[in-house]
Amino acid sequence: MGILARPEEMTVSEATQRGVAGLVAEAERGTDVVVTRHRRPVAAVVAYQRLEELSEVAEDLRDLALALARHAVDDGQRTSLDAVLEAYGHTRESLAALPDE
């Protein structure tokens, strides 16, 4: 299954004949339209709600990929905040003493 739901393909000429209002009506009815030039897809018209859904799915997939990558390289070792601060020459107290900017 592709990312677009039941796409209808049409050439640029056909899309021009249908007009913007016709393409928008198709999208509102739930039909994704793929516009082609020389048999190659060059544009897609989808309902805005569908675009939001696709955007959310892409964000979820990025989060999942990050979680899987972190899991794959996690060796179980943890570093305390105090150890990190010490490595950079600070303590919790020295950070608390810094002026707020």
C-alpha positions as CSV (number, residue, x, y, z in Angstrom):
1,M,0.0,0.0,0.0
2,G,1.4,3.4,-0.9
3,I,1.3,6.5,1.3
4,L,-1.6,7.9,-0.7
5,A,-5.1,6.4,-0.4
6,R,-6.5,5.2,-3.7
7,P,-4.8,7.9,-5.8
8,E,-6.3,9.0,-9.0
9,E,-3.7,9.8,-11.6
10,M,-4.1,12.6,-14.2
11,T,-1.9,14.6,-16.5
12,V,-1.2,18.2,-16.0
13,S,-3.5,18.9,-18.9
14,E,-6.3,17.0,-17.3
15,A,-5.7,18.7,-14.0
16,T,-5.8,22.1,-15.8
17,Q,-9.2,21.2,-17.4
18,R,-10.6,20.1,-14.1
19,G,-9.4,23.3,-12.4
20,V,-8.5,24.0,-8.9
21,A,-12.1,23.8,-7.6
22,G,-12.4,20.3,-9.2
23,L,-9.1,19.1,-7.7
24,V,-10.1,20.5,-4.3
25,A,-13.5,18.8,-4.5
26,E,-11.8,15.4,-5.3
27,A,-9.6,15.9,-2.2
28,E,-12.5,16.8,0.0
29,R,-14.2,13.6,-1.1
30,G,-11.2,11.6,0.1
31,T,-9.6,11.0,-3.3
32,D,-5.9,11.7,-3.5
33,V,-4.9,13.0,-6.9
34,V,-1.5,12.5,-8.4
35,V,-0.6,14.9,-11.3
36,T,1.8,13.5,-13.9
37,R,3.9,15.1,-16.6
38,H,5.3,12.7,-19.2
39,R,4.0,9.8,-17.1
40,R,6.1,10.9,-14.1
41,P,4.4,12.1,-10.8
42,V,5.1,15.8,-10.3
43,A,2.4,16.8,-7.7
44,A,-0.2,15.5,-5.4
45,V,-3.5,17.0,-4.2
46,V,-4.7,15.7,-0.9
47,A,-7.2,16.8,1.8
48,Y,-5.6,18.9,4.5
49,Q,-6.8,16.5,7.1
50,R,-5.0,13.7,5.2
51,L,-1.8,15.9,5.1
52,E,-2.0,16.3,8.8
53,E,-2.4,12.6,9.3
54,L,0.6,11.9,7.1
55,S,2.7,14.5,9.0
56,E,1.8,12.9,12.4
57,V,2.7,9.4,11.0
58,A,6.1,10.8,9.8
59,E,6.7,12.3,13.3
60,D,5.8,9.0,15.0
61,L,8.1,7.1,12.7
62,R,11.0,9.5,13.5
63,D,10.3,9.0,17.2
64,L,10.2,5.2,16.8
65,A,13.4,5.2,14.8
66,L,15.1,7.2,17.5
67,A,13.9,4.9,20.3
68,L,15.0,1.8,18.3
69,A,18.4,3.3,17.7
70,R,18.8,4.2,21.3
71,H,17.8,0.7,22.4
72,A,20.2,-0.9,19.9
73,V,23.2,1.0,21.3
74,D,22.2,1.1,25.0
75,D,24.8,-0.8,27.1
76,G,23.0,-0.1,30.3
77,Q,25.7,2.2,31.7
78,R,24.5,5.5,33.1
79,T,26.4,8.6,34.1
80,S,25.3,10.7,37.0
81,L,24.7,14.4,36.7
82,D,27.4,15.0,39.3
83,A,30.0,13.0,37.3
84,V,29.2,15.0,34.2
85,L,29.4,18.3,36.1
86,E,32.8,17.2,37.6
87,A,34.1,16.4,34.1
88,Y,33.4,20.0,33.1
89,G,34.8,21.5,36.2
90,H,31.5,22.3,37.9
91,T,29.4,21.2,40.8
92,R,25.7,21.7,41.5
93,E,26.7,24.6,43.8
94,S,28.9,26.3,41.2
95,L,26.0,26.2,38.7
96,A,23.6,27.5,41.3
97,A,26.0,30.5,41.9
98,L,25.9,31.5,38.2
99,P,23.9,34.6,37.5
100,D,20.6,34.2,35.7
101,E,20.7,35.7,32.3
